[in-house]
Amino acid sequence: MIKQAKISDVITERLESMILDGTLIAGEKLLPERMLAEKFQVSRPSLREAIQNLTAKGLIERKQGGGTFVTKSLNAALTDPLMDLVATRPETQFDLLEFRHALEGMAAFYAALRGQPSEFDELKAALLTLQVSNVKTDSESEAKALSDFYLTMAKASHNMVLLHVMRAMQPMLIDNIQRNLAMLRSGADVEEIINQQRRDIVDAIVSGDPVLARSASHKHLGFVEQTLLDINQRDANVQRSLRRINTD
């Protein structure tokens, strides 16, 4: 005889899935108990038991008089002081850019393969946000908008591990993107090329061509990487020239 699952266990699993797929994010406040019970069409005692299960697992925390929240520290393993140190070392910026090849290429591939029309609309909207004037003139806002664009792509991939890793790394990715943007704008006029490359990624995803989407992502990051290397080399040559002038 197959034992029927307890209602509280079913609700526990549903809430866990919502945390994994990004429907509920770290630090987010849950709906009041009454509204959650109505949403899941269960009794409040069953819902309370599910909340207790998640609290015991460290996924949810209650604040006295303040409500119930998804635990803020869920992403702590990838945002600890050591990872902060890695993120701020200049020599690791290219390492992170190389790692983004794997993450974002995979996200683009599976977004094209599994994405839904509503997710494609979100991706297009995220791309349009990058063109808003106040975003383009503030490097921090632009880096955050770009990170959100890539997270939207990861969400459309329907790969929970990939989404979790990219979300956990978001602070590091924002810092990397901001540094890259600053260097690009100081040494190369490539903005329109990069904008077109992002549009190519979205077009490939929306058209449902995973191979083309991955290729477009690799082409974009490869271009950024090579441009940054060229700028570094140019700056190094300038510094050598200045040293020679000063010693003559």
Disulfide bonds with the S-S distance in Angstrom:
none
